[in-house]
Amino acid sequence: MPQRWRVARADCMEFLGSLADGCVDVITTDPAYSGMNEHMSFGHGRIVGRYSDEDNTRWFTEFRDNPEVFIAFLRECHRVMRDGAHIYVMFDSFSLLSLGHLMREVFAVKNIIVWDKVNLGMGHYFRRRHETIVFATKGHRRLSRRDLPDVWAVKRVHRGAYPTQKPVELFNRMLAGSADPGMTVCDPFVGSGSSAVAALLAGCAFAGADISGDAVALTDRRCTAVAAGRPDPLGPPPRPRIYTAPP
């Protein structure tokens, strides 16, 4: 049986440039934005930490998210998507204001989804408990379900194995109304590989990339396990069985 996933170690633009026109059905991605860290500094430090720390830079290089780079990225996404394909792009609160509007120049924006992380995170003035996801299409294709809300309460990953690790359930929800078995899902910023795991669980093929070799290795390890029917190595621990005496 051919392998259903491919994860390359490459810059997002280099990776997208290697893909043929119209080969992707769904894009689900969480770019590593730099804007909030560079522009929203308060007091003696940046509100989400010092990204020059060795613990962060050894994992990933941030996406240089000026408008020119971001619009070029979106146009490459548009090129590799089939007519009727869906795209989900995650934004933090700063990048939604500075870059989110550019989605409308390339795609038909259909909605903004709020991810309620359930548990509070860090923040200034108000502690952050949510992120946003812009949902858009290339051409026209409806969601396959009509019972999906636009606020998703999914607990954030606390002390994950990878910086900014997202829960698989978040990507499961992106694919719930957008992906059918046999489709191809793409993530140019694959990170910890949660989007890849969700794609395989949905019966889809997956193509992704990350500039970090650690991210690629981690994603391959997770995909290998899930494709073989084993538990996700970064998934929640199995619940203990509770013995009940027969009646």
C-alpha positions in Angstrom: 0.0 0.0 0.0 1.5 3.4 -1.0 2.3 5.8 1.8 -0.6 8.3 2.3 1.5 11.2 3.5 4.5 13.2 2.4 6.3 15.8 4.7 9.2 17.8 3.3 11.8 19.8 5.1 11.3 23.0 3.2 10.3 26.7 3.4 6.6 27.1 2.8 7.0 28.9 -0.5 9.6 26.3 -1.7 7.2 23.5 -0.8 4.2 25.0 -2.4 6.2 25.8 -5.6 6.9 22.0 -5.8 3.2 21.2 -6.0 1.3 20.9 -9.3 -1.6 23.2 -10.0 -5.0 22.1 -8.6 -3.7 19.1 -6.6 -5.1 20.0 -3.1 -8.6 19.7 -1.8 -8.2 21.3 1.7 -5.5 23.5 3.3 -5.4 23.6 7.1 -2.6 25.7 8.4 -1.2 27.7 11.4 1.5 30.0 10.1 4.3 30.9 12.6 3.5 34.6 12.6 6.1 37.1 13.8 3.9 40.2 13.9 2.6 40.0 17.5 6.1 39.5 18.9 7.6 42.3 16.9 4.9 45.0 17.2 3.0 44.4 20.5 5.6 44.9 23.2 4.6 46.1 26.6 6.6 46.9 29.7 9.9 45.1 29.8 9.1 42.3 27.4 7.1 40.9 24.6 3.7 39.7 25.5 4.2 36.1 24.3 7.8 35.6 25.4 11.3 36.2 24.0 11.5 34.5 20.6 15.2 34.9 20.5 15.6 32.3 23.3 17.4 29.2 22.2 14.5 27.0 23.2 12.3 28.7 20.6 14.8 29.3 17.7 16.0 25.7 17.7 12.4 24.7 16.8 11.3 27.1 14.1 12.0 30.2 12.2 9.0 32.5 12.2 7.1 33.4 9.0 8.2 36.9 8.0 4.6 38.0 7.7 4.7 41.4 5.9 1.7 42.0 3.5 3.8 41.3 0.4 5.1 38.0 1.6 1.7 37.0 3.0 -0.2 37.8 -0.2 2.4 35.8 -2.3 1.8 32.9 0.1 -1.9 33.0 -0.3 -1.6 33.1 -4.1 0.5 30.0 -4.1 -2.1 28.3 -1.9 -4.7 29.3 -4.4 -2.7 27.9 -7.3 -2.3 24.5 -5.8 -6.0 24.2 -4.7 -8.6 22.6 -6.9 -11.7 24.5 -7.9 -14.1 24.2 -4.9 -11.3 23.6 -2.5 -11.5 24.9 1.1 -8.8 26.7 3.2 -8.5 27.3 6.9 -5.9 29.8 8.1 -5.3 30.4 11.8 -4.5 33.9 13.0 -3.5 35.4 16.3 -5.1 38.6 17.4 -2.5 40.9 15.8 -2.1 39.0 12.5 -5.9 38.9 12.1 -6.0 42.7 12.0 -2.8 43.3 10.0 -3.1 40.4 7.5 -6.5 38.8 7.7 -8.1 41.2 5.3 -5.8 40.0 2.6 -7.6 36.6 2.5 -10.5 38.5 0.7 -8.1 39.5 -2.1 -7.4 35.9 -3.1 -10.3 33.7 -1.8 -14.0 33.9 -1.1 -14.1 34.3 2.7 -17.1 32.5 4.2 -16.7 32.8 7.9 -14.4 33.5 10.9 -14.3 30.7 13.4 -13.4 31.3 17.1 -11.3 28.7 18.8 -12.1 28.8 22.5 -9.1 27.2 24.2 -11.1 26.7 27.4 -8.1 27.4 29.6 -6.7 30.9 30.0 -3.3 31.7 28.4 -0.9 34.7 28.9 -1.8 38.2 27.9 -1.7 41.9 28.6 -4.8 43.8 29.9 -6.9 40.7 29.1 -5.6 37.1 29.2 -6.0 35.3 26.0 -8.4 32.4 25.7 -9.1 32.3 22.0 -7.6 32.3 18.5 -9.4 32.8 15.1 -9.6 30.7 12.0 -10.5 32.3 8.6 -12.5 29.8 6.5 -12.6 30.5 2.7 -13.0 28.8 -0.6 -11.6 28.7 -4.1 -14.7 28.9 -6.2 -17.8 27.4 -4.7 -18.3 24.2 -2.6 -20.6 24.0 0.4 -19.7 22.3 3.6 -20.9 18.7 3.7 -22.6 19.3 7.1 -25.0 21.9 8.3 -24.6 21.3 12.1 -21.2 22.9 12.6 -21.0 26.0 14.9 -18.5 28.8 14.4 -17.2 28.6 18.0 -15.1 25.6 18.9 -14.4 24.8 22.6 -11.2 22.6 22.3 -8.7 22.6 25.2 -5.3 23.9 24.2 -2.3 21.7 24.5 -0.5 22.4 27.8 3.2 21.9 27.8 3.2 20.1 24.5 6.1 18.3 22.9 6.5 21.1 20.3 6.1 24.9 20.7 2.6 26.2 19.7 1.4 22.5 19.4 -2.3 22.4 18.4 -4.7 19.7 19.4 -5.6 17.2 16.7 -9.3 17.8 17.6 -9.0 21.4 16.2 -8.0 20.1 12.8 -10.6 17.3 13.0 -13.2 20.0 13.2 -11.7 21.9 10.2 -12.0 18.7 8.1 -15.4 17.6 9.4 -17.4 19.5 6.8 -14.6 20.0 4.2 -12.9 16.6 3.6 -14.1 13.3 2.3 -12.0 10.1 2.3 -9.6 10.1 -0.6 -9.1 13.8 -0.7 -5.7 15.5 -0.3 -5.1 17.8 2.7 -2.1 20.2 2.8 -0.3 22.1 5.5 2.7 24.3 4.5 3.5 24.9 8.2 3.1 21.4 9.6 4.8 22.0 13.0 4.0 19.2 15.4 2.0 17.3 12.8 -1.5 17.6 14.3 -3.0 18.5 10.9 -1.4 15.5 9.3 -2.8 13.1 12.0 -6.3 14.6 11.5 -6.0 14.1 7.7 -5.0 10.4 8.1 -7.8 9.8 10.6 -10.3 11.3 8.1 -9.1 8.9 5.4 -7.3 11.6 3.4 -3.8 11.8 1.9 -1.6 14.5 3.3 1.2 16.7 1.9 3.0 19.1 4.2 6.3 20.8 5.0 8.2 22.6 7.7 11.5 24.4 7.8 12.4 22.5 11.0 13.9 19.0 10.7 12.6 18.3 14.2 9.1 19.1 13.1 9.4 16.8 10.1 10.7 13.9 12.1 8.0 14.4 14.7 5.3 14.5 12.1 6.6 11.4 10.4 6.7 9.5 13.7 3.1 10.4 14.4 1.9 9.6 10.9 3.7 6.2 10.9 1.9 5.3 14.1 -1.5 6.4 13.1 -1.3 4.9 9.6 -0.4 1.5 11.3 -3.4 1.7 13.6 -1.4 2.5 16.7 -2.1 5.4 19.1 -0.8 8.8 18.3 2.5 9.2 20.2 1.5 12.8 21.2 -2.2 11.9 21.8 -3.8 11.7 25.2 -2.9 8.7 27.4 -5.4 5.8 27.2 -8.1 5.8 29.9 -7.7 3.1 32.5 -10.1 0.3 32.2 -12.6 0.1 35.1 -13.4 -3.5 36.1 -17.1 -4.1 36.7 -18.2 -7.5 38.1 -20.6 -9.5 36.0 -24.2 -9.4 37.1 
